[in-house]
Amino acid sequence: MLLSELAMKANMTTPKTILITGASGLVGESLCAALVARGHSVRTLSRSDQGDHQWDVAAGQLDSRALDGVDAVIHLSGESVAQRWTDAAKARILDSRVDSTRLLVDSILAQEKRPAYIAASGISYYGIDCEHPVDESSGSGKGFLAGVTCQWEGAAQSLTEASVRTVFLRTGIVLSAKGGALAKMLPPFKLGVGGRIGDGQQKMSWISLPDLVSVYVFAVENVSVQGAVNAVAPEPVTNSMFTKILGRVLGRPTVFPLPASLVKMIFGEMGKETVLSNLGVLPKSLIDLGFEWQHAELETALKQTLS
Ligand SMILES: NC(=O)c1ccc[n+]([C@@H]2O[C@H](COP(=O)([O-])OP(=O)(O)OC[C@H]3O[C@@H](n4cnc5c(N)ncnc54)[C@H](OP(=O)(O)O)[C@@H]3O)[C@@H](O)[C@H]2O)c1
């Protein structure tokens, strides 16, 4: 057998059947492709008829065949956080996550052979302003999003109690040119009118999209992955540093700061809890589990993302 074949064999894992919610989103699309490339069988659960199976969370309905023979459920779906937080938007952001989790949990518990549950969560669990770096052993913080993530994870508590393998991937800022925070920053930066936000001292904890996808695959394939896991790159950076590196990668100046007062005026509470938040998050669990990042440094990640 050739060395390359041996290496491939060593990397292979038993094929699994995986049910994914939110598969049409930024993370879901790339993740489905990666899982299929690893030999897994993927089923999608969606609100629309684009999915293999459908669910209507408000009506408490989930296609009963969706979980048949499934080894793992990956729960990504949820109303976008990137909008002005009216009372109605806040209710959608919370309910779309908590109610859908409850429906999935009940369906998982009803199975004879219960699949593992791997869910998206956010680093906003730790709050808005962390003076020191935090890891998975740190407590939850203050703010609307911190409350959402606590309730989102809490809604799956009965799975842990029933000894179902449960993983919460507390995800940082996902770097992609197709969506999320970076895609929104790109137009002004490309025009050369980008700059730091506020005083630029707030820490940003980020992860490249390929690395986040690998974290999900890692969580599916390794039973030792359990509980809260920070899905971020090893080194958080300040917003000033992020700005400088993004400008360098794009070959553009970054001399137009965006004042915090303007961010608060335009984006309100959402701006305060996202672009102005100060969250230095460390991926202690991933390091302990031996996960290897493809993009551990921001410059490499941005070059790859924007190439
Ligand atoms: N991207 C990031 O930077 C980031 C950072 C931290 C955490 N996360 C979390 O990771 C998960 C995946 O992120 P993403 O960026 O891939 O999300 P996304 O692109 O916004 O996609 C989420 C999916 O959720 C479903 N959805 C949208 N609105 C919904 C609603 N009101 N009720 C129920 N389902 C709804 C949609 O799937 P269907 O139409 O097929 O149902 C959609 O494709 C999300 O829960 C997000 O909060 C993302």
PDBQT file of the ligand as one rigid body, heavy atoms in Angstrom, charges set to zero:
ROOT
HETATM    1  N1  LIG A 401     -21.531  33.547  11.363  1.00  0.00    +0.000 N 
HETATM    2  C1  LIG A 401     -21.013  33.949  12.529  1.00  0.00    +0.000 C 
HETATM    3  O1  LIG A 401     -20.116  34.828  12.609  1.00  0.00    +0.000 OA
HETATM    4  C2  LIG A 401     -21.498  33.316  13.809  1.00  0.00    +0.000 A 
HETATM    5  C3  LIG A 401     -20.871  33.654  15.020  1.00  0.00    +0.000 A 
HETATM    6  C4  LIG A 401     -21.332  33.095  16.206  1.00  0.00    +0.000 A 
HETATM    7  C5  LIG A 401     -22.387  32.188  16.191  1.00  0.00    +0.000 A 
HETATM    8  N2  LIG A 401     -22.973  31.893  14.988  1.00  0.00    +0.000 N 
HETATM    9  C6  LIG A 401     -24.131  30.990  15.020  1.00  0.00    +0.000 C 
HETATM   10  O2  LIG A 401     -23.895  29.869  14.172  1.00  0.00    +0.000 OA
HETATM   11  C7  LIG A 401     -25.126  29.464  13.535  1.00  0.00    +0.000 C 
HETATM   12  C8  LIG A 401     -24.886  29.390  12.037  1.00  0.00    +0.000 C 
HETATM   13  O3  LIG A 401     -24.432  30.660  11.611  1.00  0.00    +0.000 OA
HETATM   14  P1  LIG A 401     -24.630  31.160  10.090  1.00  0.00    +0.000 P 
HETATM   15  O4  LIG A 401     -23.801  32.395   9.976  1.00  0.00    +0.000 OA
HETATM   16  O5  LIG A 401     -24.431  30.027   9.161  1.00  0.00    +0.000 OA
HETATM   17  O6  LIG A 401     -26.176  31.569  10.117  1.00  0.00    +0.000 OA
HETATM   18  P2  LIG A 401     -27.068  32.042   8.861  1.00  0.00    +0.000 P 
HETATM   19  O7  LIG A 401     -26.273  32.141   7.623  1.00  0.00    +0.000 OA
HETATM   20  O8  LIG A 401     -27.791  33.270   9.337  1.00  0.00    +0.000 OA
HETATM   21  O9  LIG A 401     -28.051  30.799   8.659  1.00  0.00    +0.000 OA
HETATM   22  C9  LIG A 401     -28.854  30.308   9.661  1.00  0.00    +0.000 C 
HETATM   23  C10 LIG A 401     -29.934  29.412   9.106  1.00  0.00    +0.000 C 
HETATM   24  O10 LIG A 401     -30.962  29.441  10.102  1.00  0.00    +0.000 OA
HETATM   25  C11 LIG A 401     -32.229  29.358   9.500  1.00  0.00    +0.000 C 
HETATM   26  N3  LIG A 401     -33.003  30.541   9.967  1.00  0.00    +0.000 N 
HETATM   27  C12 LIG A 401     -32.859  31.838   9.621  1.00  0.00    +0.000 A 
HETATM   28  N4  LIG A 401     -33.752  32.609  10.278  1.00  0.00    +0.000 NA
HETATM   29  C13 LIG A 401     -34.479  31.774  11.035  1.00  0.00    +0.000 A 
HETATM   30  C14 LIG A 401     -35.577  31.946  11.919  1.00  0.00    +0.000 A 
HETATM   31  N5  LIG A 401     -36.108  33.136  12.159  1.00  0.00    +0.000 N 
HETATM   32  N6  LIG A 401     -36.058  30.844  12.537  1.00  0.00    +0.000 NA
HETATM   33  C15 LIG A 401     -35.534  29.625  12.328  1.00  0.00    +0.000 A 
HETATM   34  N7  LIG A 401     -34.515  29.392  11.486  1.00  0.00    +0.000 NA
HETATM   35  C16 LIG A 401     -33.988  30.450  10.858  1.00  0.00    +0.000 A 
HETATM   36  C17 LIG A 401     -32.044  29.337   7.997  1.00  0.00    +0.000 C 
HETATM   37  O11 LIG A 401     -32.168  27.967   7.551  1.00  0.00    +0.000 OA
HETATM   38  P3  LIG A 401     -33.516  27.394   6.868  1.00  0.00    +0.000 P 
HETATM   39  O12 LIG A 401     -34.111  28.493   6.062  1.00  0.00    +0.000 OA
HETATM   40  O13 LIG A 401     -33.002  26.246   6.042  1.00  0.00    +0.000 OA
HETATM   41  O14 LIG A 401     -34.412  26.924   7.974  1.00  0.00    +0.000 OA
HETATM   42  C18 LIG A 401     -30.610  29.843   7.819  1.00  0.00    +0.000 C 
HETATM   43  O15 LIG A 401     -29.971  29.288   6.712  1.00  0.00    +0.000 OA
HETATM   44  C19 LIG A 401     -26.180  30.493  13.914  1.00  0.00    +0.000 C 
HETATM   45  O16 LIG A 401     -26.998  29.974  14.942  1.00  0.00    +0.000 OA
HETATM   46  C20 LIG A 401     -25.372  31.667  14.450  1.00  0.00    +0.000 C 
HETATM   47  O17 LIG A 401     -26.040  32.397  15.463  1.00  0.00    +0.000 OA
HETATM   48  C21 LIG A 401     -22.556  32.410  13.803  1.00  0.00    +0.000 A 
ENDROOT
TORSDOF 0
